[in-house]
Amino acid sequence: MASVSFRNIQKTYGGKVKVLHGLSFEIADGEFVVLVGPSGCGKSTLLRMLAGLEDISGGEILIDGRVVNQLESKDRDIAMVFQSYALYPHMTVRENLGFSLRLRKADAAMTAERVLNAARILNLDALLDRYPRELSGGQRQRVAMGRAIVRDPKVFLFDEPLSNLDAKLRVAMRAEIKALHQRLKTTTVYVTHDQIEAMTMADRIVVMHDGLIEQIGTPLGLYDRPANLFVAQFIGSPSMNVIAGTFGREGGLAWVEALDKRWPVPSDLPGQPGQAVHYGIRPGDLVLTDPGQPGTIAATVVVVEPTGAETELLLQIGSAQLVLVLHGRTQAQPDETVHLAINPAMAHVFDGASGQRLG
């Protein structure tokens, strides 16, 4: 196992197109860190630079305190699992698992022991003599993971390994990868564009956008206190409801004026009266209440989407549409008027110009 350090990492193509703009952060020994962001944000490029598959235009990458900028990929003691399984079709599972060790001319007994150990960890014992064409997608992905395990690397690298799987299998494989990390305790860097994968698997998440780091934190830390508007809308599913408005304060109370309504916020929020802001509220933090309650906000139901344990309501308020998530079922119907109660402590307010969080 090993720590990983990124120090002012930059990446430029052709001397003109800059895709990474001086990224710096640390990954602790044994930590599971997920790089997440939309397509084109630079997360896979950063992972490939760590793996030695991309040149580093500026800065330093350290593995276990050692600068690896000039080291070949094979000398960095890392193992990478790609989006494509990249299995050798003419080799059995056993041969695929042990190929990297045979390539190094490792001891045959040690190779066999490591292959069996990886197979036991990933429940591949009964499949060792099968060929890739005889395996399901999930089984092939486990073989790709096993091929990395047998190398016993200092760092595991995963580049969107679940993208080719169906939804049910992705959920199962998420749990398998997390359980694998808990068992092996190997430092892991995982790249995905799926924020649900990031939330459910990571010890810490690095949110990237346009070659920059927007925020680093624990999954719940990012969900509860997003540093800016981009993180607020990227982390969480369904996405946070956001409306533009104006900050107001009077007589010890504070609010955001938006859609001709007053939206409650904590009284100690450091906003200035008249300041342009974005008001955010999570779909699960909107509550249906009786119309007679003070401070309620009226909304019109547009769509009702029951999912079983939860129900999503698409609501129309003025010119904006908001999503509400109920933990249960509702009798509300389209075109019906409902009333919302909002706990001020659940509100998120961002500066209208910079997008940075207030308070």
Order of alpha helices (4+ residues) and beta strands (2+ residues): beta-beta-beta-alpha-beta-beta-beta-alpha-alpha-alpha-beta-alpha-beta-alpha-beta-beta-alpha-alpha-beta-beta-beta-beta-beta-beta-beta-beta-beta-beta
